[in-house]
Amino acid sequence: MSECLEYLNFQMDSVRFDFNPGKKTIAVFNDLLDNFSVSQIYGIIYKAITNATKFCQESDISKNRQQIQLLVVVKDMWRKHC
């Protein structure tokens, strides 16, 4: 879990997203870890941040909404991989 959260924070910092993982993020990562390896989760995180960054740059949304959007993208990507 900690490796995934560290990687998420690293990727979020790299695109200048202000993000603090909370209970929902932990729950999503617990579900991911039940179904995927850490390296697969890294790929999901990378793709989710890429998609969320593109969405946020093309839309005029608040920082708080950006955080929510990222988690939505991660969940959606997870469902597509199942």
SEBA-863604 format. One record per residue (C-alpha): residue number from 1; x, z, y; residue in three letters. Coordinates in nm, 3 decimals, padded with zeros to 5 digits. Each point is the difference from the previous one (the first is absolute). Layout:
% SEBA-863604
<atom><seq>NUM</seq><east>X</east><up>Z</up><north>Y</north><type>ala</type></atom>
...
//
This chain:
% SEBA-863604
<atom><seq>1</seq><east>00.000</east><up>00.000</up><north>00.000</north><type>met</type></atom>
<atom><seq>2</seq><east>00.267</east><up>00.100</up><north>00.249</north><type>ser</type></atom>
<atom><seq>3</seq><east>00.192</east><up>-00.327</up><north>-00.048</north><type>glu</type></atom>
<atom><seq>4</seq><east>-00.314</east><up>-00.201</up><north>00.074</north><type>cys</type></atom>
<atom><seq>5</seq><east>-00.082</east><up>00.204</up><north>00.310</north><type>leu</type></atom>
<atom><seq>6</seq><east>00.358</east><up>-00.031</up><north>00.126</north><type>glu</type></atom>
<atom><seq>7</seq><east>-00.011</east><up>-00.376</up><north>-00.049</north><type>tyr</type></atom>
<atom><seq>8</seq><east>-00.338</east><up>-00.018</up><north>00.174</north><type>leu</type></atom>
<atom><seq>9</seq><east>00.135</east><up>00.196</up><north>00.297</north><type>asn</type></atom>
<atom><seq>10</seq><east>00.313</east><up>-00.218</up><north>00.009</north><type>phe</type></atom>
<atom><seq>11</seq><east>-00.207</east><up>-00.318</up><north>00.007</north><type>gln</type></atom>
<atom><seq>12</seq><east>-00.240</east><up>00.143</up><north>00.257</north><type>met</type></atom>
<atom><seq>13</seq><east>00.290</east><up>00.095</up><north>00.227</north><type>asp</type></atom>
<atom><seq>14</seq><east>00.147</east><up>-00.349</up><north>-00.036</north><type>ser</type></atom>
<atom><seq>15</seq><east>-00.316</east><up>-00.155</up><north>00.150</north><type>val</type></atom>
<atom><seq>16</seq><east>-00.047</east><up>00.283</up><north>00.251</north><type>arg</type></atom>
<atom><seq>17</seq><east>-00.324</east><up>00.130</up><north>-00.148</north><type>phe</type></atom>
<atom><seq>18</seq><east>-00.076</east><up>00.362</up><north>00.079</north><type>asp</type></atom>
<atom><seq>19</seq><east>-00.107</east><up>00.139</up><north>-00.336</north><type>phe</type></atom>
<atom><seq>20</seq><east>-00.031</east><up>00.343</up><north>-00.158</north><type>asn</type></atom>
<atom><seq>21</seq><east>-00.109</east><up>-00.010</up><north>-00.365</north><type>pro</type></atom>
<atom><seq>22</seq><east>-00.299</east><up>00.226</up><north>-00.057</north><type>gly</type></atom>
<atom><seq>23</seq><east>-00.229</east><up>00.095</up><north>-00.285</north><type>lys</type></atom>
<atom><seq>24</seq><east>-00.143</east><up>-00.351</up><north>-00.040</north><type>lys</type></atom>
<atom><seq>25</seq><east>00.346</east><up>-00.153</up><north>-00.017</north><type>thr</type></atom>
<atom><seq>26</seq><east>00.108</east><up>00.254</up><north>-00.262</north><type>ile</type></atom>
<atom><seq>27</seq><east>-00.314</east><up>-00.073</up><north>-00.203</north><type>ala</type></atom>
<atom><seq>28</seq><east>00.065</east><up>-00.376</up><north>00.012</north><type>val</type></atom>
<atom><seq>29</seq><east>00.360</east><up>00.049</up><north>-00.110</north><type>phe</type></atom>
<atom><seq>30</seq><east>-00.103</east><up>00.230</up><north>-00.284</north><type>asn</type></atom>
<atom><seq>31</seq><east>-00.234</east><up>-00.274</up><north>-00.125</north><type>asp</type></atom>
<atom><seq>32</seq><east>00.272</east><up>-00.262</up><north>00.041</north><type>leu</type></atom>
<atom><seq>33</seq><east>00.248</east><up>00.210</up><north>-00.196</north><type>leu</type></atom>
<atom><seq>34</seq><east>-00.249</east><up>00.024</up><north>-00.287</north><type>asp</type></atom>
<atom><seq>35</seq><east>00.001</east><up>-00.379</up><north>-00.028</north><type>asn</type></atom>
<atom><seq>36</seq><east>00.329</east><up>-00.135</up><north>00.137</north><type>phe</type></atom>
<atom><seq>37</seq><east>00.373</east><up>00.064</up><north>-00.001</north><type>ser</type></atom>
<atom><seq>38</seq><east>00.174</east><up>00.114</up><north>00.316</north><type>val</type></atom>
<atom><seq>39</seq><east>00.155</east><up>-00.345</up><north>00.046</north><type>ser</type></atom>
<atom><seq>40</seq><east>-00.343</east><up>-00.165</up><north>-00.028</north><type>gln</type></atom>
<atom><seq>41</seq><east>-00.135</east><up>00.244</up><north>00.261</north><type>ile</type></atom>
<atom><seq>42</seq><east>00.291</east><up>-00.093</up><north>00.229</north><type>tyr</type></atom>
<atom><seq>43</seq><east>-00.116</east><up>-00.362</up><north>-00.027</north><type>gly</type></atom>
<atom><seq>44</seq><east>-00.358</east><up>00.099</up><north>00.079</north><type>ile</type></atom>
<atom><seq>45</seq><east>00.117</east><up>00.203</up><north>00.301</north><type>ile</type></atom>
<atom><seq>46</seq><east>00.214</east><up>-00.287</up><north>00.130</north><type>tyr</type></atom>
<atom><seq>47</seq><east>-00.280</east><up>-00.255</up><north>-00.034</north><type>lys</type></atom>
<atom><seq>48</seq><east>-00.259</east><up>00.238</up><north>00.147</north><type>ala</type></atom>
<atom><seq>49</seq><east>00.212</east><up>00.074</up><north>00.305</north><type>ile</type></atom>
<atom><seq>50</seq><east>00.069</east><up>-00.371</up><north>00.048</north><type>thr</type></atom>
<atom><seq>51</seq><east>-00.373</east><up>-00.075</up><north>-00.012</north><type>asn</type></atom>
<atom><seq>52</seq><east>-00.099</east><up>00.297</up><north>00.217</north><type>ala</type></atom>
<atom><seq>53</seq><east>00.268</east><up>-00.082</up><north>00.258</north><type>thr</type></atom>
<atom><seq>54</seq><east>-00.124</east><up>-00.357</up><north>00.026</north><type>lys</type></atom>
<atom><seq>55</seq><east>-00.359</east><up>00.119</up><north>00.034</north><type>phe</type></atom>
<atom><seq>56</seq><east>00.089</east><up>00.255</up><north>00.268</north><type>cys</type></atom>
<atom><seq>57</seq><east>00.204</east><up>-00.250</up><north>00.201</north><type>gln</type></atom>
<atom><seq>58</seq><east>-00.285</east><up>-00.249</up><north>-00.006</north><type>glu</type></atom>
<atom><seq>59</seq><east>-00.263</east><up>00.261</up><north>00.091</north><type>ser</type></atom>
<atom><seq>60</seq><east>-00.036</east><up>00.240</up><north>00.287</north><type>asp</type></atom>
<atom><seq>61</seq><east>-00.043</east><up>00.326</up><north>-00.191</north><type>ile</type></atom>
<atom><seq>62</seq><east>00.104</east><up>00.358</up><north>00.065</north><type>ser</type></atom>
<atom><seq>63</seq><east>00.299</east><up>00.169</up><north>-00.162</north><type>lys</type></atom>
<atom><seq>64</seq><east>-00.237</east><up>00.225</up><north>-00.196</north><type>asn</type></atom>
<atom><seq>65</seq><east>-00.184</east><up>-00.304</up><north>-00.133</north><type>arg</type></atom>
<atom><seq>66</seq><east>00.334</east><up>-00.154</up><north>-00.100</north><type>gln</type></atom>
<atom><seq>67</seq><east>00.070</east><up>00.302</up><north>-00.221</north><type>gln</type></atom>
<atom><seq>68</seq><east>-00.342</east><up>-00.026</up><north>-00.161</north><type>ile</type></atom>
<atom><seq>69</seq><east>00.039</east><up>-00.375</up><north>-00.047</north><type>gln</type></atom>
<atom><seq>70</seq><east>00.329</east><up>00.045</up><north>-00.184</north><type>leu</type></atom>
<atom><seq>71</seq><east>-00.156</east><up>00.237</up><north>-00.252</north><type>leu</type></atom>
<atom><seq>72</seq><east>-00.292</east><up>-00.240</up><north>-00.048</north><type>val</type></atom>
<atom><seq>73</seq><east>00.244</east><up>-00.285</up><north>-00.069</north><type>val</type></atom>
<atom><seq>74</seq><east>00.196</east><up>00.213</up><north>-00.251</north><type>val</type></atom>
<atom><seq>75</seq><east>-00.322</east><up>00.093</up><north>-00.183</north><type>lys</type></atom>
<atom><seq>76</seq><east>-00.118</east><up>-00.362</up><north>-00.004</north><type>asp</type></atom>
<atom><seq>77</seq><east>00.332</east><up>-00.123</up><north>-00.135</north><type>met</type></atom>
<atom><seq>78</seq><east>-00.008</east><up>00.266</up><north>-00.270</north><type>trp</type></atom>
<atom><seq>79</seq><east>-00.347</east><up>-00.108</up><north>-00.111</north><type>arg</type></atom>
<atom><seq>80</seq><east>00.114</east><up>-00.363</up><north>-00.018</north><type>lys</type></atom>
<atom><seq>81</seq><east>00.290</east><up>00.098</up><north>-00.227</north><type>his</type></atom>
<atom><seq>82</seq><east>-00.222</east><up>00.196</up><north>-00.243</north><type>cys</type></atom>
//
